[in-house]
């Protein structure tokens, strides 16, 4: 999920922090992309809106504040309104760190959005417990993957992760999402993002059947 953390910056950090932040990258560090390649797809979100997530463990509610990160708020609003997250798995759950989701159940849907990048928002809020930010693969590469902070992860702020909302109820539900599969490649034996994108839910249901999932996400 990490934003603009490349090798030169990682060398100055402690090993455990390197792994934690590097794992937030969707792919290797890249050069800056043209800003807002995919913004034309997005509807302008309300100044504030709530999203109710019905999940396999129960319901939680996330409140988005557009002023925190306007482009991120608009993208999340558009995806949710069109049912993008329905059926998606919480494919990366690292206890005491983050819950990550945003690869859809259907690979065909993923192909439609994979390259729809939006520009970065300035970091205006810290990545405290309960806040939600987009994962990236470098500057100006946010698309559809997001993560919920399970702890106070302020160290992510300087890497460009800009929270656009926060869980306002049901954080106890988020804390219960299945986390025993560990991280995915190359850091661990957990779900492979590449395989999820290519095969969708059949891959996860076969090889990682205990993952929790979103039944439905609804804008209130």
Phi and psi in degrees as GROMACS dihedral restraints (atoms count N, CA, C in turn):
[ dihedral_restraints ]
;  ai    aj    ak    al  type     phi  dphi    fc
    3     4     5     6     1   -64.6    20    10
    4     5     6     7     1   149.6    20    10
    6     7     8     9     1   -80.1    20    10
    7     8     9    10     1   -86.0    20    10
    9    10    11    12     1  -117.1    20    10
   10    11    12    13     1    34.9    20    10
   12    13    14    15     1   -87.7    20    10
   13    14    15    16     1   106.9    20    10
   15    16    17    18     1  -103.6    20    10
   16    17    18    19     1   178.0    20    10
   18    19    20    21     1   -58.2    20    10
   19    20    21    22     1   -38.6    20    10
   21    22    23    24     1   -61.3    20    10
   22    23    24    25     1   -36.6    20    10
   24    25    26    27     1   -76.5    20    10
   25    26    27    28     1   -34.3    20    10
   27    28    29    30     1   -68.4    20    10
   28    29    30    31     1   -31.5    20    10
   30    31    32    33     1   -61.8    20    10
   31    32    33    34     1   -23.6    20    10
   33    34    35    36     1   -86.9    20    10
   34    35    36    37     1    -1.1    20    10
   36    37    38    39     1  -107.5    20    10
   37    38    39    40     1   160.6    20    10
   39    40    41    42     1   -65.5    20    10
   40    41    42    43     1   148.2    20    10
   42    43    44    45     1   -52.6    20    10
   43    44    45    46     1   -43.9    20    10
   45    46    47    48     1   -65.3    20    10
   46    47    48    49     1   -37.7    20    10
   48    49    50    51     1   -70.4    20    10
   49    50    51    52     1   -34.9    20    10
   51    52    53    54     1   -58.6    20    10
   52    53    54    55     1   -48.4    20    10
   54    55    56    57     1   -63.4    20    10
   55    56    57    58     1   -42.7    20    10
   57    58    59    60     1   -62.9    20    10
   58    59    60    61     1   -45.4    20    10
   60    61    62    63     1   -78.8    20    10
   61    62    63    64     1   -39.9    20    10
   63    64    65    66     1   -60.5    20    10
   64    65    66    67     1   -32.7    20    10
   66    67    68    69     1   -69.3    20    10
   67    68    69    70     1   -14.9    20    10
   69    70    71    72     1   -80.5    20    10
   70    71    72    73     1   -10.5    20    10
   72    73    74    75     1   -72.8    20    10
   73    74    75    76     1   137.3    20    10
   75    76    77    78     1   -79.4    20    10
   76    77    78    79     1   -24.0    20    10
   78    79    80    81     1  -159.3    20    10
   79    80    81    82     1  -172.9    20    10
   81    82    83    84     1   -64.2    20    10
   82    83    84    85     1   160.1    20    10
   84    85    86    87     1   -58.0    20    10
   85    86    87    88     1   144.5    20    10
   87    88    89    90     1  -134.5    20    10
   88    89    90    91     1   166.8    20    10
   90    91    92    93     1   -75.5    20    10
   91    92    93    94     1   153.6    20    10
   93    94    95    96     1   -55.2    20    10
   94    95    96    97     1   140.0    20    10
   96    97    98    99     1   -99.6    20    10
   97    98    99   100     1   161.7    20    10
   99   100   101   102     1   -57.5    20    10
  100   101   102   103     1   131.9    20    10
  102   103   104   105     1   -65.5    20    10
  103   104   105   106     1   140.8    20    10
  105   106   107   108     1    62.4    20    10
  106   107   108   109     1    41.3    20    10
  108   109   110   111     1   -58.3    20    10
  109   110   111   112     1   -35.6    20    10
  111   112   113   114     1  -109.2    20    10
  112   113   114   115     1     7.9    20    10
  114   115   116   117     1   -64.4    20    10
  115   116   117   118     1   -27.2    20    10
  117   118   119   120     1   -65.9    20    10
  118   119   120   121     1   -16.2    20    10
  120   121   122   123     1   -76.7    20    10
  121   122   123   124     1   -21.1    20    10
  123   124   125   126     1   -92.6    20    10
  124   125   126   127     1   140.4    20    10
  126   127   128   129     1   -81.0    20    10
  127   128   129   130     1   151.2    20    10
  129   130   131   132     1   -74.7    20    10
  130   131   132   133     1   124.4    20    10
  132   133   134   135     1   -78.2    20    10
  133   134   135   136     1   157.0    20    10
  135   136   137   138     1   -60.8    20    10
  136   137   138   139     1   162.7    20    10
  138   139   140   141     1   -59.7    20    10
  139   140   141   142     1   -32.3    20    10
  141   142   143   144     1  -147.4    20    10
  142   143   144   145     1   137.5    20    10
  144   145   146   147     1  -152.3    20    10
  145   146   147   148     1   158.5    20    10
  147   148   149   150     1  -115.2    20    10
  148   149   150   151     1   147.3    20    10
  150   151   152   153     1  -124.5    20    10
  151   152   153   154     1   125.3    20    10
  153   154   155   156     1   -96.1    20    10
  154   155   156   157     1   124.4    20    10
  156   157   158   159     1  -106.1    20    10
  157   158   159   160     1   114.1    20    10
  159   160   161   162     1   -91.6    20    10
  160   161   162   163     1   118.3    20    10
  162   163   164   165     1  -124.0    20    10
  163   164   165   166     1   175.6    20    10
  165   166   167   168     1   -66.6    20    10
  166   167   168   169     1   -15.8    20    10
  168   169   170   171     1  -104.3    20    10
  169   170   171   172     1   -14.9    20    10
  171   172   173   174     1   142.4    20    10
  172   173   174   175     1  -166.3    20    10
  174   175   176   177     1  -110.6    20    10
  175   176   177   178     1   137.6    20    10
  177   178   179   180     1  -133.1    20    10
  178   179   180   181     1   157.2    20    10
  180   181   182   183     1  -121.9    20    10
  181   182   183   184     1   134.4    20    10
  183   184   185   186     1  -116.3    20    10
  184   185   186   187     1   131.0    20    10
  186   187   188   189     1  -107.8    20    10
  187   188   189   190     1   126.2    20    10
  189   190   191   192     1  -101.8    20    10
  190   191   192   193     1   133.8    20    10
  192   193   194   195     1  -115.3    20    10
  193   194   195   196     1   108.4    20    10
  195   196   197   198     1   -60.0    20    10
  196   197   198   199     1   -33.8    20    10
  198   199   200   201     1   -62.6    20    10
  199   200   201   202     1   -24.7    20    10
  201   202   203   204     1   -65.6    20    10
  202   203   204   205     1   -43.0    20    10
  204   205   206   207     1  -160.2    20    10
  205   206   207   208     1    83.9    20    10
  207   208   209   210     1   -56.4    20    10
  208   209   210   211     1   -45.1    20    10
  210   211   212   213     1   -68.2    20    10
  211   212   213   214     1   -40.1    20    10
  213   214   215   216     1   -64.9    20    10
  214   215   216   217     1   -41.0    20    10
  216   217   218   219     1   -63.6    20    10
  217   218   219   220     1   -39.8    20    10
  219   220   221   222     1   -65.9    20    10
  220   221   222   223     1   -43.8    20    10
  222   223   224   225     1   -63.2    20    10
  223   224   225   226     1   -45.1    20    10
  225   226   227   228     1   -63.8    20    10
  226   227   228   229     1   -39.4    20    10
  228   229   230   231     1   -60.9    20    10
  229   230   231   232     1   -47.0    20    10
  231   232   233   234     1   -63.6    20    10
  232   233   234   235     1   -47.3    20    10
  234   235   236   237     1   -60.6    20    10
  235   236   237   238     1   -45.7    20    10
  237   238   239   240     1   -65.4    20    10
  238   239   240   241     1   -43.7    20    10
  240   241   242   243     1   -60.4    20    10
  241   242   243   244     1   -29.6    20    10
  243   244   245   246     1   -97.7    20    10
  244   245   246   247     1    13.7    20    10
  246   247   248   249     1    73.3    20    10
  247   248   249   250     1    19.3    20    10
  249   250   251   252     1   -58.7    20    10
  250   251   252   253     1   -38.3    20    10
  252   253   254   255     1   -86.3    20    10
  253   254   255   256     1   -11.4    20    10
  255   256   257   258     1   -61.2    20    10
  256   257   258   259     1   125.0    20    10
  258   259   260   261     1    87.3    20    10
  259   260   261   262     1    -9.0    20    10
  261   262   263   264     1   -72.2    20    10
  262   263   264   265     1   148.1    20    10
  264   265   266   267     1   -91.0    20    10
  265   266   267   268     1   151.4    20    10
  267   268   269   270     1   -83.9    20    10
  268   269   270   271     1    86.6    20    10
  270   271   272   273     1   -81.7    20    10
  271   272   273   274     1   -14.8    20    10
  273   274   275   276     1  -135.3    20    10
  274   275   276   277     1   105.8    20    10
  276   277   278   279     1  -124.5    20    10
  277   278   279   280     1   108.2    20    10
  279   280   281   282     1  -110.5    20    10
  280   281   282   283     1   107.7    20    10
  282   283   284   285     1   -53.2    20    10
  283   284   285   286     1   133.2    20    10
  285   286   287   288     1    76.0    20    10
  286   287   288   289     1     8.7    20    10
  288   289   290   291     1  -134.3    20    10
  289   290   291   292     1   -81.9    20    10
  291   292   293   294     1  -146.6    20    10
  292   293   294   295     1   161.1    20    10
  294   295   296   297     1  -116.6    20    10
  295   296   297   298     1   124.9    20    10
  297   298   299   300     1  -116.9    20    10
  298   299   300   301     1   140.0    20    10
  300   301   302   303     1  -153.4    20    10
  301   302   303   304     1   176.3    20    10
  303   304   305   306     1   123.5    20    10
  304   305   306   307     1     7.2    20    10
  306   307   308   309     1   -98.7    20    10
  307   308   309   310     1   118.8    20    10
  309   310   311   312     1   -69.6    20    10
  310   311   312   313     1   164.1    20    10
  312   313   314   315     1   -63.9    20    10
  313   314   315   316     1   -30.6    20    10
  315   316   317   318     1  -105.3    20    10
  316   317   318   319     1   118.3    20    10
  318   319   320   321     1   -57.3    20    10
  319   320   321   322     1   -31.7    20    10
  321   322   323   324     1   -63.8    20    10
  322   323   324   325     1   -37.5    20    10
  324   325   326   327     1   -68.0    20    10
  325   326   327   328     1   -38.5    20    10
  327   328   329   330     1   -60.2    20    10
  328   329   330   331     1   -41.4    20    10
  330   331   332   333     1   -61.5    20    10
  331   332   333   334     1   -32.5    20    10
  333   334   335   336     1   -68.1    20    10
  334   335   336   337     1   -27.3    20    10
  336   337   338   339     1  -114.3    20    10
  337   338   339   340     1   -11.6    20    10
  339   340   341   342     1   -56.2    20    10
  340   341   342   343     1   -37.5    20    10
  342   343   344   345     1  -101.6    20    10
  343   344   345   346     1     8.4    20    10
  345   346   347   348     1   -85.2    20    10
  346   347   348   349     1    72.1    20    10
  348   349   350   351     1   -79.6    20    10
  349   350   351   352     1   148.6    20    10
  351   352   353   354     1  -122.2    20    10
  352   353   354   355     1   155.8    20    10
  354   355   356   357     1   -68.4    20    10
  355   356   357   358     1   160.4    20    10
  357   358   359   360     1   -72.0    20    10
  358   359   360   361     1   145.4    20    10
  360   361   362   363     1   -95.0    20    10
  361   362   363   364     1   144.2    20    10
  363   364   365   366     1   -59.1    20    10
  364   365   366   367     1   146.1    20    10
  366   367   368   369     1   -79.0    20    10
  367   368   369   370     1   109.1    20    10
  369   370   371   372     1  -108.4    20    10
  370   371   372   373     1   -15.5    20    10
  372   373   374   375     1  -128.0    20    10
  373   374   375   376     1   150.1    20    10
  375   376   377   378     1   -80.6    20    10
  376   377   378   379     1   153.6    20    10
  378   379   380   381     1   -81.2    20    10
  379   380   381   382     1    69.3    20    10
  381   382   383   384     1   -82.9    20    10
  382   383   384   385     1   167.8    20    10
  384   385   386   387     1   -53.7    20    10
  385   386   387   388     1   132.0    20    10
  387   388   389   390     1    93.6    20    10
  388   389   390   391     1   -17.1    20    10
  390   391   392   393     1   -76.3    20    10
  391   392   393   394     1   159.2    20    10
  393   394   395   396     1  -125.8    20    10
  394   395   396   397     1   131.5    20    10
  396   397   398   399     1  -134.9    20    10
  397   398   399   400     1   160.8    20    10
  399   400   401   402     1   -83.2    20    10
  400   401   402   403     1   142.6    20    10
  402   403   404   405     1   -80.5    20    10
  403   404   405   406     1   156.6    20    10
  405   406   407   408     1  -142.6    20    10
  406   407   408   409     1   173.6    20    10
  408   409   410   411     1  -121.8    20    10
  409   410   411   412     1    21.1    20    10
  411   412   413   414     1   138.6    20    10
  412   413   414   415     1  -177.9    20    10
  414   415   416   417     1   -58.6    20    10
  415   416   417   418     1   134.6    20    10
  417   418   419   420     1    58.3    20    10
  418   419   420   421     1    42.8    20    10
  420   421   422   423     1  -126.6    20    10
  421   422   423   424     1    16.1    20    10
  423   424   425   426     1   -66.4    20    10
  424   425   426   427     1   137.5    20    10
  426   427   428   429     1  -130.4    20    10
  427   428   429   430     1   -82.4    20    10
  429   430   431   432     1  -132.7    20    10
  430   431   432   433     1   -16.2    20    10
  432   433   434   435     1   -83.5    20    10
  433   434   435   436     1   135.9    20    10
  435   436   437   438     1  -132.9    20    10
  436   437   438   439     1   164.7    20    10
  438   439   440   441     1  -139.9    20    10
  439   440   441   442     1   147.0    20    10
  441   442   443   444     1  -101.4    20    10
  442   443   444   445     1   128.2    20    10
  444   445   446   447     1   -74.7    20    10
  445   446   447   448     1   124.4    20    10
  447   448   449   450     1   -90.0    20    10
  448   449   450   451     1    -8.6    20    10
  450   451   452   453     1  -145.1    20    10
  451   452   453   454     1   177.8    20    10
  453   454   455   456     1   -80.2    20    10
  454   455   456   457     1   100.8    20    10
  456   457   458   459     1  -106.9    20    10
  457   458   459   460     1    53.7    20    10
  459   460   461   462     1   -59.4    20    10
  460   461   462   463     1   -23.5    20    10
  462   463   464   465     1   -62.5    20    10
  463   464   465   466     1   -18.9    20    10
  465   466   467   468     1   -77.4    20    10
  466   467   468   469     1   -18.4    20    10
  468   469   470   471     1   -58.0    20    10
  469   470   471   472     1   -46.7    20    10
  471   472   473   474     1   -73.0    20    10
  472   473   474   475     1    -8.7    20    10
  474   475   476   477     1   -92.9    20    10
  475   476   477   478     1     2.8    20    10
  477   478   479   480     1    96.4    20    10
  478   479   480   481     1     6.7    20    10
  480   481   482   483     1   -78.6    20    10
  481   482   483   484     1   118.6    20    10
  483   484   485   486     1  -110.2    20    10
  484   485   486   487     1   105.6    20    10
  486   487   488   489     1   -59.3    20    10
  487   488   489   490     1   138.1    20    10
  489   490   491   492     1  -116.4    20    10
  490   491   492   493     1    -4.5    20    10
  492   493   494   495     1  -171.1    20    10
  493   494   495   496     1  -176.6    20    10
  495   496   497   498     1  -153.8    20    10
  496   497   498   499     1   149.7    20    10
  498   499   500   501     1   -70.7    20    10
  499   500   501   502     1   124.7    20    10
  501   502   503   504     1  -104.7    20    10
  502   503   504   505     1   -19.6    20    10
  504   505   506   507     1  -153.0    20    10
  505   506   507   508     1   147.3    20    10
  507   508   509   510     1    88.6    20    10
  508   509   510   511     1    18.7    20    10
  510   511   512   513     1   -62.8    20    10
  511   512   513   514     1   -26.2    20    10
  513   514   515   516     1   -64.1    20    10
  514   515   516   517     1   -29.9    20    10
  516   517   518   519     1   -69.4    20    10
  517   518   519   520     1   -45.9    20    10
  519   520   521   522     1   -58.3    20    10
  520   521   522   523     1   -39.3    20    10
  522   523   524   525     1   -63.7    20    10
  523   524   525   526     1   -19.5    20    10
  525   526   527   528     1   -91.1    20    10
  526   527   528   529     1    -6.7    20    10
  528   529   530   531     1   -59.2    20    10
  529   530   531   532     1   140.9    20    10
  531   532   533   534     1   -60.6    20    10
  532   533   534   535     1   127.5    20    10
  534   535   536   537     1  -126.6    20    10
  535   536   537   538     1    10.8    20    10
  537   538   539   540     1   -83.2    20    10
  538   539   540   541     1    -5.3    20    10
  540   541   542   543     1   -80.9    20    10
  541   542   543   544     1   -11.1    20    10
  543   544   545   546     1    68.0    20    10
  544   545   546   547     1  -175.5    20    10
  546   547   548   549     1   -71.7    20    10
  547   548   549   550     1   160.6    20    10
  549   550   551   552     1   -90.5    20    10
  550   551   552   553     1   177.5    20    10
  552   553   554   555     1   -57.9    20    10
  553   554   555   556     1   144.4    20    10
  555   556   557   558     1   -92.1    20    10
  556   557   558   559     1     6.7    20    10
  558   559   560   561     1   -90.1    20    10
  559   560   561   562     1   -18.1    20    10
  561   562   563   564     1  -167.1    20    10
  562   563   564   565     1  -176.0    20    10
  564   565   566   567     1   -91.3    20    10
  565   566   567   568     1     9.2    20    10
  567   568   569   570     1   -74.0    20    10
  568   569   570   571     1  -171.1    20    10
  570   571   572   573     1   -56.8    20    10
  571   572   573   574     1   137.9    20    10
  573   574   575   576     1   -88.2    20    10
  574   575   576   577     1   123.0    20    10
  576   577   578   579     1   -61.5    20    10
  577   578   579   580     1   -37.0    20    10
  579   580   581   582     1   -61.0    20    10
  580   581   582   583     1   -43.1    20    10
  582   583   584   585     1   -71.5    20    10
  583   584   585   586     1   -35.2    20    10
  585   586   587   588     1   -62.2    20    10
  586   587   588   589     1   -45.3    20    10
  588   589   590   591     1   -62.5    20    10
  589   590   591   592     1   -36.1    20    10
  591   592   593   594     1   -82.1    20    10
  592   593   594   595     1   -36.0    20    10
  594   595   596   597     1  -114.6    20    10
  595   596   597   598     1   -18.4    20    10
  597   598   599   600     1    72.3    20    10
  598   599   600   601     1  -153.9    20    10
  600   601   602   603     1   -62.1    20    10
  601   602   603   604     1   -31.0    20    10
  603   604   605   606     1   -55.9    20    10
  604   605   606   607     1   -37.8    20    10
  606   607   608   609     1   -63.5    20    10
  607   608   609   610     1   -46.1    20    10
  609   610   611   612     1   -70.2    20    10
  610   611   612   613     1   -39.2    20    10
  612   613   614   615     1   -64.9    20    10
  613   614   615   616     1   -32.7    20    10
  615   616   617   618     1   -77.9    20    10
  616   617   618   619     1   -47.9    20    10
  618   619   620   621     1  -100.4    20    10
  619   620   621   622     1   -20.1    20    10
  621   622   623   624     1  -139.3    20    10
  622   623   624   625     1    61.3    20    10
  624   625   626   627     1   -67.4    20    10
  625   626   627   628     1   -16.0    20    10
  627   628   629   630     1   -88.4    20    10
  628   629   630   631     1    -2.4    20    10
  630   631   632   633     1   -59.6    20    10
  631   632   633   634     1   138.2    20    10
  633   634   635   636     1   -78.9    20    10
  634   635   636   637     1   163.3    20    10
  636   637   638   639     1  -150.9    20    10
  637   638   639   640     1   164.9    20    10
  639   640   641   642     1   -91.4    20    10
  640   641   642   643     1   119.7    20    10
  642   643   644   645     1   -74.6    20    10
  643   644   645   646     1   -47.9    20    10
  645   646   647   648     1  -160.0    20    10
  646   647   648   649     1   139.6    20    10
  648   649   650   651     1  -117.5    20    10
  649   650   651   652     1   127.5    20    10
  651   652   653   654     1  -130.0    20    10
  652   653   654   655     1   129.9    20    10
  654   655   656   657     1   -76.2    20    10
  655   656   657   658     1   129.6    20    10
